[in-house]
Amino acid sequence: MFAKTASSYGVNEVLLASVLGAVVFAVFAAQPLVIVGVTGPITVFNYTVFDIITPRGTNYFAFMCWIGLWSLVMHWILAITNACNGLTYVTRFPCDIFGFYVAFIYLQKGIQVLTRQWAYGDASAYLSIMVSLLVLMVAYICGIIGGSPLFQRHVRKFIEDYGTPLTVIFFTGFVHIGHMRSINLSTLPVSRSFFPTADRNWFISFWDISVGDVFIAIPFAILLTILFYFDHNVSSLIAQGTEFPLRKPAGFHWDIFLLGLTTGVAGLLGIPFPNGLIPQAPFHTNALCATRLVSDSDDESNKGHTKRIVDHVVEQRVSNLAQGLLTLGTMSGPLLVVLHLIPQGVLAGLFFVMGVQALQGNGITLKLFFLFQDRHLTPRSNPLSRIDRRLAIWVFVGLELLGFGATFAITQTIAAIGFPIIILALIPVRTWVLPKWFKGEELAILDAPTASPFTMESVGGNYGEDVEDAMQDTERQLAGPDGIGHGKGEEAIDRRSDEVERGEALGPFGGGYKGKAGAVRRSSFKSTDGDVSNGKDAIEMMQLSRSSARSRSRKGAKH
């Protein structure tokens, strides 16, 4: 964005946008677990607007400010009219496609950073490529160690959590060893501490623009609002996914109101518009998960093995606020000097790390792995194994890749400004077109709702799902014959308090008491002698209950 907007946006602008989003959402948001910052799609939006507007002689910052102000009004209209109720139609299908697109945007940005290094000579370019790949490999290995049985658990978690930043620090110094120190490497460009990159004030003179350009900004604001409506809400949905046993409800309408406020303020300050981050938002929730160890006796081949499941999520506002305030500190003089030392090759490697991490947990990636696996080595517990028509999986993945290809292709043209429309169009395609060929039970496995009925209660639940029936079915199946919450096929093997630990695996819905409208309000997720949850069974049972709920809804509609 720095290079493609003639240095209009630099490090300070991106840092301040991240601080604005983090502080506002940590303190005031209904769901403070969502990490808010500058995303890849908004980078595409910003430099596309720059390419369109600057040849006309229009003041770029004033024009972006009016985009932000118009978008503020549109966000507030969406919030007042309860437009977030449309999230009831959002499933994993558009979310996975969008997540796949964001991952490739990160990878593309990393490649673009490397291609610019040839301006500093061949040696600089090849050294940058080598360093970027080393950063990717070391950070990836740190993630593998975090999920392995190597070392003590606290050592594994330290390597997993802090491996990537320590890798950046190491390779920033690594390029100064031996003959590498004589190679001229480009580094991260910075400006004066707490000052804009360009020669201007923080407050934008939004009146320094023609009346016609003020109204030309409206269609751009509509596209920005569409992008943020989908991007931020999807980030929020994934951060509150079915694998996270949250006990505090969502507030999508209020959060979209806050997002409009930060969009308008960002426009007035001349900084990039912040919104929910993928994959950082779900990573944040995952890092706050407390887990416990249980035996895995579902699969005959895995009897006697153990696995960790999520016991509860530490829901609070401190971690998001803390990372925002720490980000503000990086705008100070000494830390900007440190940031200026980071080679562009290391930054490219960091882009690769974020892209690969986003791809790893993406539904498209997981389905492709399933399709290319040896069938004899595929675990029987994999829900995709229950689909009789293997062709259905191929067709579904093909449609997802087609949606990704269309989105990515348009962003490589001058029409990139319109890519949010393609993303939004995926929702009706999934809701009304796909069911004409796919069976209900196939879609229940291939494309479950992104969030649980508990999370979606404020927007009317998931489409075609009877929330009360789904929650009651799930509660009955999880309760077992004795009604006290024993998950099928699992037995707690260790009750010590030091086993409630942070950040691994996907997990269950914990116990709770029944509230209004059949919603389960979770009073506690701490382990007790009579409360053992089963993550895999819980998710699969939820999917089955959703399928049956949809079937009942369709039958009722026919009658």
N, C-alpha and C positions, 0 to 999 in steps of 0.2 A: 504494500500500500504506500510506503514511503517513496519508492521509486516510481510507481505508476500514477501518483498524484502530484508530481513535481515538488516533493518534500512538504506537502501540505500537512500530512499526518506523520508524526514521528513517535519516538519512544514515549515522550511525556504525554502526548495526547492519548495513546493507548493505555498507559498506566492510569491516567486520571479517569478515563472512561471506566476502567475496571474498578477503581476505587468508588466512583459514583454508584455503579450498580451494586457492588458488594455492600456498602454501608446502607443504602436505601432498602435493599431487600433483606439484609440481615436484621435490621431494626424494625421495619414496618410490614414486611411481607407476611401473608398467611402461611406460606411455605418457605421458610428461610434456608432450607437445605439446598435449594437450587443455586448453583454458582452462576453469576452473571458477569459477562465481560464482552470483549470484542471477538466475534466469530469469523470463520472463513467466509460464509455467505455475505456478511455485511462488508467485508473487504472487497468482494466482487462487486457489490452494489455501489460502493463509494467510488472505485476507480472507473466503473462504467459511466456513472453520472459525470465524472470529471471529463471523460472522453467525449461525451455528448454536449456538455454545456460550455466548456472553456473555448472551443472554436467560435462560439457566438459572441465572445467577449463578456460573458456574464460573470459577475463576482461569485466565485465558487463557494466560498464560506457563507456568504449571504444566502445563496440559493439552497445550500444544505441546511441552513438554519430554518428557512421557510418550509423545507421538507419536514424537518423535525417538529415545527409548530403545527403544521397541518396534520401530521401523523398523531401528535398529542391529542388533538380534537377527535380524530377518528378512533383512537384507542379508548378515549373516554366514552364515546358513543357506543362502542362495543361493550364496554363494561356496564353502562347504564341499561342497555337493552338485553343484557344477559346473553350476548352472542357466544360466550364460551360454552353454552349448552350444546353447541355444534360439536364439541369434543366427544359427545356420546357416540359419534360415528367413526372416531379415530381408532384404528387398530394397529397391530404391529406392521401391517403391510406398508402403509405410507411412512411409518416411523423408521422401519428398517431401510427403506429406499433412501430416505433423507439422511439417515446416519451413514449409510454407505457413501452417499454423495459428499458429506462433510469429511469423511475419512480420506477420500481421494482428493479433495481440495487441499487438505494438509500435505498429502504426498506431492501434489502438483506444486504447491508453494515451495516445498523443499527443493524440488528439481529446478524451479525457476531461480532460486537463490544460488544454486550451484552453477547454472549456466552463465550467470553474470560474473563469475569469478575469472572467466577467460580474459576479461578486460585488464586483469592484473598480471597476466602471463600464464603460460602453460603449467609451470611449477606450482603456482598458487592454486590453479584450478584442480590439478590432480591431488594436491595435498588436502584441499577442501573436501573433495570426494571421499578420500580415504578416511578423514576424520569423521565425516558425517556417517559413514557406514559403521565405523567403530563405535560411535555414540549409540547408534541404533542397536548394534549387537550387544554391547555391555548393558544397556538399559533393559533390553529384552531378557538377557540372562538373569538380571536382578529380579525381574518379575517371575521367572521360572523358579528361582531359588525360594522366593516367597511362598510358593505353593508346593514346595518339595519337603521331604522329611529331613533335609540336611540341617545341621546345627540346631541350637536351642531355638525355641519358638520366638523369643524376644529378639534374637539375632536375625532370624528370617524376616520378621516383620520390619525391623530396622532397614534391612537391605531392600525389601520390597518398597517401603514407603519413601526412603531417602536415596535410593540408588540412582534415580534419574538426575536430581539436582547435583549429587556428588559427582556423577559422570560428567556433567557440564563443567563443573569446577575443575575436574582433573584434566579434561582435554583442552580447556582454556590454557592451562599451563603446559600441557604436553607439546604443543606446537612450538614451544620455545626451547626444546631440548635439541642439542647437537646442531646439525646442519639446517634443521628446520627453522631455526631462529633467523637465518639469513633470507628466508622467503617472505616476500611482501604479501601479507594476508589482509584482506579487507575485514573490518570489524563492525560491530553494531554501531550505527551512527547515533549520537546523542546531542542534546542541546544544553543550554544552561538549566540549572536546577530550578524547578517550579516555573519555568517559562515555556511558552509555545515554541515549536520548532521553527515556524516561519516568523518573520518580523512583523508581529501584530500583537494586539492585546488579547487577553482571554475572552473578553466579552465581544461578541460579533456585532458589527454595525449592520443589522439586518434591514435597515432602511436604505442602505446603499445599493439599491437594486430597482429596476423598473417595475411598474405595476403589472405589466404583462408577464414578466418572469415570476412574479409572486403567484400568479394563477397557473403558469406552466408547471410550477412545483407540485400542484395538486395530484396529477396522475402518478408522479414519482412517489408522492406520499402514500397513495393508495397501494402501490406495489410494496412499499416498505411496511405498511400496516399488515398486508397479507403475509409477508415474510415473517414478521414478528409474531403475528397471531399463531402461525403454525410452528415456527422455530422455537419460540419461548415455551409455548404450551407443550410441545413434544418433549423439550428438555425437562419440563416439570413432570410430565407423565412418566418419562423413563426414570427420573430420579425418585419417583414414587411407585415404581413398578411392582408387579405382583410378587417379586422375589424379596421385597423389603416389607417386613411386618410393622408398618407404621401404625401408631395409635392416635395421632393428631390429624384431623381432617384437612383437606385441601381447601383453597380459596381462590379459584381460577379468576373469578370476576374482579376481585380486589387486586390481585397480582397484575392483571392486564391494565388496570387503572394506574398502578404504580409504574408499570413499564412505559405507559404513555407519558407520565411525568418525567421519568429519566430521559426519554427520547427528546422531549422538548428542551429540557435543561442542557442536554448534550449538544443540541443544535445551537443554543445560545452561547455555549462555551467554545464551539468549533472543534469538538472532539468526536470520534466515531460513536455511533449509537450502540449502547450495550444491550445485550439480551442473553437469554439462557444459553449455556455452553454445553455442547456435546463433544467429547465424552466426559468432561470435567464434572458435570452435575451428577450423573449416576456414580462416578468414582467417589465423589464426596460422601454420598449416602452409604456406599459400600464400606468406606473407611470408618464410618460410624457404627457399623454393625458389630454387635457382640455375639460371639458364637459359642457353641458347646459341642462336645464330642458324643456321638451316638454310634451304635453298631449298625451295620448295613446287612440285613438278612433277607432283603427282598429278592435278590438274585442268587440262585444256587451257587453260581461260580464265585460269588463275593461273600459267602458266609464266613463270619469271623472277622471280616474287615471292618474298619471304622471310618467314619467321615464326619466332617464338621457341618453343622447347620446353623442358620441364623437364629439366635434366641430373641434378640430385640435390637432396635435401633436407638441410639442415643440422640434423641431429637432436641436440639437446642439452637441458639442463635450465635453463640460465642465463636465457633470455628469460622463461620463465614465472615463475621465482622472482623475477627483477628487477621484473616488473610487479606482483607481489604485494607486495614490500617497498615499492615506490613508492606503492602504494595505501595501505599502512599510514601512510606519511608524510602523506597527505592528511587523516588524522584529527587532525593537530596543529593548534594554535590558529591560527597565521597562515594556513594553507591552508584551514581551515574558514571563515575570514573571506572568503577569495577565493571559495570555493564559494557562500557566502551571497549573493554579488553576482550570480550567474547568474540571469537572469530565467526564469520558468516557461515563457515562450514559446520561449526558446532550448532548454530541455530538451525541450519538445514537438517542436521541429524535429529534435533529436537522436534522439528516438524514431522520427520519420518516416524519418530517414536509415537507421537500423538495419533498419526494416521494408522499405524499398525495396531495400537491399542484400541482404537475405535473399530477397526475391522474384526479384531479377535472375538468380541462379544456380539457382533452383529448377526441378526437372524439369517441374512442371506449367506454369510460365510459359514455358519453352522449347518445350514441345509446343504450347501455345496460339499462340505466335509462328509456329511452323511451319504450323499449320493455317490461319492467317489471312494467310500470305505469298502473294504472287503465285507461282504454280507455275513460271512461266517464269524467275523471279528466284531460285528456291531452289537453292542449290548442290547439285550432284549428289553431293558427298561427304557430305552430311547422311545419317546412318544411317536416319533415318525415311523417306527417299525410297525405301528398298529394300522397304518394306512395300506389298504389292499392294493390300490392302484398306484404303482410307483410312477406311472406317467403323470399323475396329478401333482406329484412333488416337482417333477421336471418342468411342467407347464407353469406352476406357481413361481418357481425360481426364475424361469425365463421371463415371465411378466415383470417380476421385480427388477431384473437386469435391464429390461427394456425401459422401464420407468426411470431407472438410474441413468441409462445411456442418453435418454432424451433430455433429462435435466442437466447432465454434465455437458452435453453437446451444445446446448443453447448458451451456456455460460462462456463458451469459447468464441462467441460472436458478439457483434455490437448489440444484439437483441438480448444480451445477458440480463438486462434489467428486468425482463419478463419471466425469469425462471421461477419466481414464487407461484405464478399461475399454474405451472405444470405440477408443482408440488401439491397445491390445493386440489387440483383436478383428480389426483389419485384417490382422494377420499370417496367421492361418489362412484368411481370405478370399482373400488373394493366393496362398497355397500350394496350396489344394485346390479352390477355387471357380473362379477365373479360368481355369485351364487347361482347364476343360470347354468353354469357348467360343473362347478365343484359341488360335491355333496356337503351337507351340513356338518357331518362328523369329520370330514376331511378339513374343512375350514376351521373347525374347532381346534384341531391340532396344528395346522399350518399357520393359523393367524388368529391367535387368541387376543382378546382385548389387552391394551397396554397396561392398564392399571386395574386394581381390584375394585369390586363394587363399593367397598368402603371409601376409596379415594374418589370414585366417580359419582358418589351420592349427590354432591352439590350441583352437578350438571345433569341430573336426571338418570344416572346409570348408563351402562353400555347399551348400544342399540340392539333391539331384539331380545333383551335379557330382562327377566323378571328379577329385580334385585333381591326382593325378599325371599323368593323361592331359591335363588342361587345361593344366598348366604345360609339359608336354613339347610339346604342339601349338603353344603360343604361342612357346616357345623355338625350335622348328624354323622357324616362319613368320618370326620376327624375324631368325633367323640368316641366311636367304637361301641361295643356292646355294653360296656359298663358305664358309658356316659361321662367319663371323667378325663377324656382327652388323651388317651393312649393312641399314638399313631400306629397304624398297622405295620407289623414286621420290624419295629425298631424298639430297642430296649436301652435305656440309659445305662452307661457303664461307669460313669464317674460323676459325682455330684459336687466335687470340690469347687469352691467359689473361684479359684484361680483359673478354672476352665472357661469362665465367661470372658472371652477375649475378643479382640477386635478383628474385623475385616477379612473374612474368608467366606467363600462358597455362597451358593444361593440357598434360600431357606424357606421356612414354613410360615403359615399364619399361626400366631400364638393363640392361647385361650383367651376368653373374655366373657363379658356378659352381654346379653341381648338388649339392645336399645330400641328406639323407635324405628318403625319401618323395616324391622328385620336387620338393621345394620349392627355389626359386631363392634362394640366399643371395647378396646383392649385396656383392661385395668392394670395388667402386669404381664411382662414377658420374661420375668425372672424364672429360672428353673425351680420347680418344686417336685416333690416326690410323685405328684399325681398329674403333672403337666409335661408330657413329652411330645414334641411336635415332629412331624415328618415332612421335610421340605419338598421332596420329590412327589410324594403322594398328595400333599396339599395342593400343589400346582396342578397335577394331573386331575385330581378330583374336581378342582375348580373349573378346569377346562371342560370336563364331562358335564358338570352341572350347568355350565353356560350353554353347552350344546343342547341339553335337554330343555333348558329354559327357552332357547330360541325355537326349538321344535314346538313347544307348547304355544309360544306366541304366534307362530305361523299357523298352527292348527286353529287357534282361536280366531285369527284374522280371516281364515277361509270360511269359518262358520258364521 
